[in-house]
Amino acid sequence: MTIGIIIAVVAVVLVLYVIGIYNNLVKLRNRRENAFADIDVQLKQRHDLIPQLVNTVKGYMKHEEGVLTKVTEARSKAMSASSIDGKIAAEQQLSSALAGLRIQLEAYPDLKANTNFMHLQGEISDVENKLAAVRRFFNSATKELNTAIQVFPNVLFAGMFGFSTAPMFDLGEERAAATKAPDINFN
């Protein structure tokens, strides 16, 4: 009789432990999704500012239509992406297109002096800074979730409960540019 009670107590403790693992994984997944919702808010603001910036630039950059088209197409793809992974990939493409636009703008000193353009560029810089902050929080939440999924004994149950490691929001193609030292020119 006592062995049966001991087995029942061990089984209950094991079930409670597994429930605790599951609940922790759900909490971490929800934290990651909430962090991505914060990114979505900033991305929406970014997407709303881009057409204004493109329209302001169009008057100055008539022969740079290809750059503007890339930015517009990348924005469209970013806005239509539905999954977290799809949004990450689309936003990496949009960031690359915006970087190309910034490089092209250096050739237009009159445009850089335009107050409307300067205001929009300041707003986009502010949004980019906020995006960087919420991406860090998202990546932190993703790291916590991935760690919880990969540690023992969670790894034994995570797959069974439908949890798998999730991708970080990284620089993508911009990583090479970010690791290159900036050119400094005083001319």
C-alpha positions in Angstrom: 0.0 0.0 0.0 2.8 2.5 0.8 4.6 1.8 -2.4 1.4 2.7 -4.3 1.1 5.9 -2.4 4.8 6.8 -3.1 4.3 6.0 -6.8 1.1 8.2 -6.9 2.9 11.1 -5.1 5.9 10.8 -7.5 3.5 10.8 -10.5 1.6 13.8 -9.2 4.9 15.7 -8.6 6.1 14.7 -12.1 2.9 15.9 -13.7 3.0 19.2 -11.8 6.6 19.6 -12.9 5.7 19.0 -16.6 2.8 21.5 -16.2 5.3 24.0 -14.8 7.6 23.5 -17.8 4.7 24.0 -20.2 3.4 27.1 -18.5 6.9 28.6 -18.4 7.3 28.0 -22.2 3.9 29.5 -22.9 4.8 32.6 -20.8 8.1 33.0 -22.7 6.5 32.5 -26.1 3.8 35.1 -25.2 6.6 37.5 -24.1 8.3 37.1 -27.4 5.1 37.7 -29.3 4.4 40.8 -27.2 7.9 42.0 -28.0 7.2 41.6 -31.7 3.9 43.5 -31.3 6.1 46.4 -30.0 8.2 46.1 -33.1 5.0 46.1 -35.3 4.0 49.4 -33.8 7.3 51.0 -34.7 7.3 49.3 -38.2 3.8 50.8 -38.9 5.1 54.2 -38.0 8.1 53.6 -40.2 5.9 52.4 -43.1 3.7 55.5 -42.7 6.7 57.9 -42.9 8.5 56.2 -45.9 5.9 57.4 -48.6 6.2 61.0 -47.3 10.0 60.8 -47.5 9.9 59.2 -51.0 7.6 61.9 -52.3 9.8 64.7 -50.8 12.8 63.1 -52.4 11.2 62.5 -55.8 11.4 66.1 -56.9 15.1 66.2 -56.3 16.1 62.8 -57.5 14.3 62.4 -60.9 17.0 60.2 -62.3 17.3 58.0 -59.2 13.9 56.4 -59.7 15.4 52.8 -59.3 16.4 53.6 -55.7 12.9 55.0 -54.9 11.3 52.0 -56.5 13.3 49.6 -54.4 12.3 51.4 -51.2 8.6 51.5 -52.2 8.6 47.8 -53.2 10.5 46.8 -50.0 7.9 48.8 -47.9 5.1 47.0 -49.7 6.6 43.6 -49.0 7.2 44.5 -45.4 3.6 45.7 -44.9 2.2 42.5 -46.5 4.3 40.0 -44.5 2.1 38.1 -42.1 4.4 35.8 -40.1 7.1 36.9 -37.7 9.7 35.2 -39.8 8.3 36.8 -43.0 8.3 40.2 -41.3 11.9 39.8 -40.2 13.0 39.0 -43.7 11.0 41.8 -45.3 12.2 44.4 -42.8 15.8 43.4 -43.5 15.2 44.0 -47.2 13.5 47.4 -46.4 16.5 48.4 -44.1 18.8 47.6 -47.0 16.7 49.7 -49.4 16.7 52.6 -47.0 20.4 52.3 -46.6 20.8 52.6 -50.4 18.5 55.7 -50.3 20.7 57.3 -47.6 23.8 56.8 -49.8 22.1 58.3 -52.8 20.9 61.3 -50.8 24.5 62.4 -50.1 24.7 63.7 -53.7 21.9 66.2 -53.1 22.9 69.0 -50.8 19.8 71.1 -51.7 17.6 68.2 -50.6 19.5 67.9 -47.3 18.7 71.5 -46.7 15.0 71.2 -47.3 13.1 71.6 -44.0 10.4 69.1 -44.9 13.0 66.5 -45.8 15.0 67.2 -42.6 11.9 66.9 -40.5 11.0 63.5 -42.1 14.6 62.3 -41.9 14.6 63.2 -38.2 11.3 61.3 -37.6 12.6 58.3 -39.4 15.8 58.4 -37.4 13.7 58.5 -34.2 11.7 55.6 -35.4 14.9 53.7 -36.3 16.2 54.3 -32.8 13.0 53.0 -31.2 13.1 50.0 -33.6 16.6 49.2 -32.4 15.4 49.3 -28.8 12.4 47.1 -29.3 14.5 44.7 -31.5 16.9 44.3 -28.6 13.9 43.5 -26.3 12.5 41.1 -28.9 15.9 39.3 -29.3 16.2 39.1 -25.5 12.7 37.5 -25.2 13.6 35.2 -28.1 16.9 34.2 -26.4 15.0 33.4 -23.2 12.5 31.3 -25.1 15.2 29.4 -27.0 17.2 28.8 -23.9 14.1 27.5 -22.1 13.4 25.2 -25.0 16.9 23.8 -25.2 17.8 23.2 -21.5 17.3 19.8 -19.9 14.7 18.6 -19.0 12.6 21.1 -21.0 14.0 19.8 -24.2 12.3 16.5 -23.5 8.9 18.1 -23.5 9.2 21.2 -25.6 8.9 19.4 -29.0 6.0 17.3 -27.6 4.2 20.5 -26.7 4.9 22.1 -30.1 7.6 24.5 -29.1 10.7 25.0 -31.3 13.5 27.5 -31.3 12.7 30.9 -32.9 14.8 33.2 -35.0 16.3 36.4 -33.8 15.6 39.7 -35.5 19.1 40.3 -36.9 20.7 42.6 -39.4 20.5 40.1 -42.3 22.3 41.5 -45.3 23.3 44.6 -43.4 25.6 42.6 -41.1 28.6 43.0 -43.4 28.1 46.7 -43.6 27.7 47.0 -39.8 31.0 45.2 -39.2 33.0 47.3 -41.7 34.7 50.3 -40.2 33.2 53.6 -41.4 35.0 55.7 -43.9 36.0 59.1 -42.4 36.6 61.8 -44.9 37.3 65.5 -44.0 37.3 66.8 -47.5 
